[in-house]
Amino acid sequence: MITKRLGKNGPLVSALGMGCMTPQKSGSD
């Protein structure tokens, strides 16, 4: 799983993941 590789960048990955979803949600809003 990618999660294992991103163990060190956990927070960074979360921010990127949310950032990818944020624009779509913002567009809907």
C-alpha distances in whole Angstrom, upper triangle without the diagonal:
4,5,6,7,9,10,14,14,13,16,16,13,15,18,17,15,18,20,19,20,23,25,25,26,29,30,30,32
4,5,5,6,9,11,11,10,14,13,10,12,15,13,12,16,17,16,18,21,23,23,24,26,28,28,30
4,5,5,6,9,9,8,11,12,9,10,13,13,12,15,17,16,18,20,23,23,23,26,28,28,29
4,5,5,9,10,9,13,13,11,13,16,16,15,18,20,20,21,24,26,26,27,29,31,32,33
4,5,7,8,9,13,12,10,13,16,15,15,18,19,19,21,23,25,26,27,29,31,32,33
4,5,5,6,9,8,7,10,12,11,12,15,16,16,18,20,22,23,24,26,28,29,30
4,6,5,9,10,9,11,14,14,14,17,18,19,21,22,25,26,26,28,30,31,32
4,6,8,9,9,12,13,14,15,17,18,20,22,23,25,27,27,29,31,32,33
4,6,5,6,8,10,10,12,14,15,16,18,19,22,23,24,25,27,29,29
4,5,5,6,9,10,10,12,14,15,17,18,21,22,22,24,26,27,27
4,5,5,6,9,10,10,12,14,15,16,19,20,20,21,24,25,25
4,5,5,6,9,10,10,12,14,15,17,19,20,20,23,24,25
4,5,5,6,8,9,10,12,14,16,17,18,20,22,23,24
4,5,5,6,8,10,11,12,15,16,16,17,20,21,21
4,5,5,6,9,10,10,13,15,15,15,18,20,20
4,5,5,6,9,10,11,13,14,15,17,19,20
4,5,5,7,9,11,12,13,14,16,17,18
4,5,5,6,9,10,10,12,14,15,15
4,5,5,7,9,10,10,13,15,15
4,6,6,7,9,11,12,14,15
4,6,5,6,9,10,11,12
4,5,5,6,8,10,10
4,5,5,6,9,10
4,5,5,6,9
4,5,5,6
4,5,5
4,5
4
